[in-house]
Amino acid sequence: RPAGVDTAPYTTPYLELMQAAIAKFGITAEDQGKKDCLVDWFLAQEIEGEPVSNKLADAMATLIRLPSAQRGGAKRVLGPDLRQTG
């Protein structure tokens, strides 16, 4: 390869699709998006002419979100536990 010519870093269609989802949904550390919406979007895509499987769509939707966002449920806040009644 000639000096000074950069080659693109290695990537895969899966990584490219995950990057496209991050851009489309504006995912940031503060705004993780809803996993269900991401899964639905991945299911509507194709990789090398093949539909994305449920298993792959779910995995990719998981992998583009932070581990802390994957636990689901309401964010924990400091304060009294109001869930216990009576």
C-alpha positions, 0 to 999 in steps of 0.5 A, spaced: 500 500 500 502 506 498 505 511 503 500 515 506 494 512 504 489 510 510 485 504 509 478 503 512 478 500 519 475 493 518 467 492 519 462 488 518 455 489 515 452 487 523 457 493 525 455 498 520 447 496 521 448 497 529 452 504 527 446 506 522 441 504 528 445 509 533 445 515 528 438 514 526 435 513 533 440 519 536 442 514 541 447 517 546 449 515 553 444 519 556 438 517 551 438 510 550 432 509 546 427 503 547 429 496 546 423 494 542 423 500 537 430 498 536 428 490 535 423 492 530 427 497 526 433 491 526 427 486 523 425 491 518 433 491 515 436 486 511 444 484 511 447 481 505 440 481 502 437 476 508 432 479 513 435 480 520 433 474 524 429 475 531 435 473 535 440 477 531 435 483 532 434 482 539 442 481 540 444 488 536 438 492 540 442 489 546 449 491 544 448 498 542 445 500 549 449 501 555 449 495 560 445 500 565 440 501 560 439 494 559 436 492 566 430 496 564 425 498 569 424 505 572 431 509 574 433 508 581 432 515 585 434 516 592 428 517 597 423 513 600 421 507 598 413 508 596 412 501 593 410 498 600 403 500 602 399 498 608 
